[in-house]
Amino acid sequence: MPPADSWLCRAGKLLVVPMDGSHWFTMRAVVEKLVHRGHELVIVMPEVSWRLDAAFNITVKTYSTSYTLEDLDREFKVYTDSQWKIRHSNLFSLLMTPSNGVFEYFFSHCRSLFKDKKLVEFIKESSFDAVFTDPFDLCGLIIAKYFSLPSVIFSRGTFCHHLEEATLSPSPLSYVPRGLFGFSDTMTFLERVRNQVYHLEEHLFCPYFFKDVLEMASEILQTPVTAYDLYSHTSVWLLRSDFVLDYPKPVMPNMIFIGGINCHQTKPLSKVSHPSFSS
């Protein structure tokens, strides 16, 4: 093992922009490991959140939000109740449901971050090497583009078609099924047609879903911005998946599969004593 000073000198300075909720469980474990290996990390997070915390020794910068924890809880309950009642079979039904108000809160916190002038100045002066982020609410990608920093995405994938297009990875619709339908890679002709229609639905309705956050990004960056502009800025994609969990398809060199890490780290099972039986 190399001496401590040899690997500490290679440590980097990362700005961590996490996603609230279950997304943070996995990223938190990686962040702790990065700190343990000598990297300097700073987390920026909204004051109002469910799971975001700073239980370990790391610098945290918070900013105020336009919503309260009660607002989050109320809208999330509306969303989860609707998901139990309706099984969405396509993207249109998923995005057009009136219960998506919770996503407006997720998307709006980035505007609050950029309104905090002291925090923006801190990020500017800190000379970070890269932004380590979950891409769902796009805030980390907006920050990376605003400060011209490389971005490292940590995610199972992306909503809509942005992963394939931003990485310029071919994804032949005749062989790679889109989500929600449950098709295999040996689709019938009719299933391939439906797969193509679903892909067209993504292009039609995904801009509607991200409309508010893209308008905010255009305002912050002072230029018209599309989702492709933000996702294609990514330097490295750390994908929480594995080849056995996905269908064969071409990938690019900056797409790194790190295994299916999708939940909180488990604890060892408790020991169970086996009863003895006497004859």
Secondary structure, DSSP 4 states (H G I P E B T S, - for coil): ---HHHHHTT--EEEEE--STTHHHHHHHHHHHHHHTT-EEEEEEESS-SS----SS-EEEEE--SS-HHHHHHHHHHHHHHHHH----SHHHHHS-TTTHHHHHHHHHHHHHHH-HHHHHHHHHT--SEEEE--TTSHHHHHHHHTT--EEEEES--STTHHHHHTT----TTTSPPSSS---SS--HHHHHHHHHHHHHHHHHHHHHTHHHHHHHHHHHTS---HHHHHTT-SEEEES--GGGS------TTEEE-----SPPPPPPPP-PPPP---
